[in-house]
Amino acid sequence: MYSQDNDTSSSLQPQEEERPRGFFQKAASFDLFAFIPVPIFSPNAKSSRRSRIASHLVVVLVLAYLIFLIVNFLRSNTPKTSQEKQLIGENSFTMPEITMTVIPDVKYGISLVDESYYSIDILQGTLFEGLNKQVEESDLGTDYKCSPNWLPKMNFTSFVCPKKLGNLKGNLFTSSEFHYIRIDFLLCKNGTKPGVVCQDQDKIEEMLNSARIFLFIRQDQSFYEKNINAFKALFYHPKFDQLQKYEIYLENQIVKTTPDYFYKFKTEEKQALFYYKEKTYVSQLTRGKENHVLTIWLRLNEEQSHNKKVPETLMDIIGKWGALSRVLIAVGAIYFLRHNKRKFYNRNPDWQNFGDRTERDRTQSQAGNHPEVAMAMVL
């Protein structure tokens, strides 16, 4: 009876293949989809050349995809951007740097800063909420010989700048205090500026007819990752017989960038004012102020822009890599495990009935050790 058991067990032993030795031989025999029979009498699982090729292909694809993700993450991790608008509220901001110049003839592009032709007043204005709507304005001072270092080299030889920067705050008619900047372009008029002798009226009129007034508003180049101009350039062409008014809206833009946990580990937030839009108004010259031909207001936009930038993180890269790996292994297992299982049973036909034969051998063994049980089975 024991010899019968041994014969049965040996017939169910899977045919073992020679185990490869060495690193390269082990790598060649690597198989993700090897079929392991249960119970295991042999340390070798059933593998096939087809499933080994598929396993190596899966490893190559997974590693290649991981390298691609890492390289793309390091070189061009473009964040996803979302934007929403909110009311500006009662927030106060320092105005951006500005400068102005006048080109009397656009053909030559040479600037003219000469108080005998014109003057520029830059004022800080405040409108208080109330029944009387009180307005207060103070002079910020005008520097006629400034050299803004944030402008690139141009044919312009001279500029006009405010001596100090003013503030912008609130919304018109809705805020308790509304702060704005007012810029007046005034033609020279004898007696209005002490110590200044004006040019002849014909020369001033000739200059004005062909002149262009340029206003440059500085912009923060480091605010966005993409390249932007260091300034916003606006130009105007005033006329003798009318007063031109321009209202420039500056929008506060807030950018919050979340960390990618490789280059940055903290959330960064920054804000700056940028040119948003411009409105134009034209009216007749006021009697007694015929030299006042141009007015520019700088004010805040009613809304501010909140931008949130979310770059990919290392966790996202690992998640993508893990997802592809699971999909490839699952798809390969559906086919190659069946393939290896079928080959195993074709090679070891007795293994399919292993459970039934083991139970029958156990019953026969018990009957041989106990004659009364064998007699009962016969009866």
Secondary structure as the mmCIF struct_conf table of DSSP 4:
data_model
#
loop_
_struct_conf.conf_type_id
_struct_conf.id
_struct_conf.beg_label_comp_id
_struct_conf.beg_label_asym_id
_struct_conf.beg_label_seq_id
_struct_conf.end_label_comp_id
_struct_conf.end_label_asym_id
_struct_conf.end_label_seq_id
HELX_RH_AL_P HELX_RH_AL_P1 TYR A 2 LEU A 12
BEND BEND1 GLN A 13 GLN A 13
HELX_LH_PP_P HELX_LH_PP_P1 GLU A 16 PRO A 20
BEND BEND2 GLY A 22 GLY A 22
HELX_RH_AL_P HELX_RH_AL_P2 PHE A 23 ALA A 28
TURN_TY1_P TURN_TY1_P1 SER A 29 SER A 29
TURN_TY1_P TURN_TY1_P2 LEU A 32 PHE A 33
STRN STRN1 PHE A 35 PHE A 35
BEND BEND3 VAL A 38 PRO A 39
BEND BEND4 PHE A 41 PRO A 43
HELX_LH_PP_P HELX_LH_PP_P2 ASN A 44 ALA A 45
STRN STRN2 LYS A 46 LYS A 46
HELX_RH_AL_P HELX_RH_AL_P3 ARG A 49 ARG A 75
HELX_LH_PP_P HELX_LH_PP_P3 THR A 78 PRO A 79
STRN STRN3 LYS A 80 LEU A 87
TURN_TY1_P TURN_TY1_P3 GLY A 89 GLU A 90
STRN STRN4 SER A 92 THR A 94
HELX_LH_PP_P HELX_LH_PP_P4 MET A 95 GLU A 97
STRN STRN5 ILE A 98 ILE A 103
BEND BEND5 PRO A 104 PRO A 104
TURN_TY1_P TURN_TY1_P4 VAL A 106 GLY A 109
TURN_TY1_P TURN_TY1_P5 GLU A 115 TYR A 117
STRN STRN6 TYR A 118 PHE A 128
BEND BEND6 GLY A 130 ASN A 132
STRN STRN7 VAL A 135 ASP A 139
STRN STRN8 THR A 142 CYS A 146
TURN_TY1_P TURN_TY1_P6 ASN A 149 TRP A 150
BEND BEND7 LEU A 151 LEU A 151
HELX_LH_PP_P HELX_LH_PP_P5 PRO A 152 LYS A 153
BEND BEND8 ASN A 155 ASN A 155
STRN STRN9 PHE A 159 PRO A 162
BEND BEND9 LYS A 163 LYS A 164
STRN STRN10 ASN A 167 LYS A 169
BEND BEND10 GLY A 170 GLY A 170
TURN_TY1_P TURN_TY1_P7 LEU A 172 THR A 174
BEND BEND11 SER A 175 SER A 176
STRN STRN11 GLU A 177 LEU A 187
TURN_TY1_P TURN_TY1_P8 ASN A 190 GLY A 191
BEND BEND12 THR A 192 LYS A 193
TURN_TY1_P TURN_TY1_P9 PRO A 194 GLY A 195
HELX_LH_PP_P HELX_LH_PP_P6 VAL A 197 ASP A 200
HELX_RH_AL_P HELX_RH_AL_P4 GLN A 201 SER A 210
STRN STRN12 ARG A 212 ARG A 218
TURN_TY1_P TURN_TY1_P10 GLN A 221 SER A 222
BEND BEND13 PHE A 223 LYS A 226
BEND BEND14 ALA A 230 ALA A 230
STRN STRN13 PHE A 231 TYR A 236
TURN_TY1_P TURN_TY1_P11 PHE A 240 ASP A 241
STRN STRN14 GLN A 242 THR A 257
BEND BEND15 TYR A 261 TYR A 263
BEND BEND16 LYS A 266 LYS A 266
STRN STRN15 GLU A 268 GLN A 284
HELX_LH_PP_P HELX_LH_PP_P7 LEU A 285 THR A 286
TURN_TY1_P TURN_TY1_P12 ARG A 287 GLY A 288
TURN_TY1_P TURN_TY1_P13 GLU A 290 ASN A 291
STRN STRN16 HIS A 292 LEU A 300
BEND BEND17 GLU A 302 GLU A 302
STRN STRN17 GLU A 303 VAL A 310
HELX_RH_AL_P HELX_RH_AL_P5 LEU A 314 ARG A 347
HELX_RH_3T_P HELX_RH_3T_P1 PRO A 349 TRP A 351
TURN_TY1_P TURN_TY1_P14 GLN A 352 ASN A 353
HELX_RH_AL_P HELX_RH_AL_P6 PHE A 354 ASN A 369
HELX_RH_AL_P HELX_RH_AL_P7 PRO A 371 VAL A 378
#
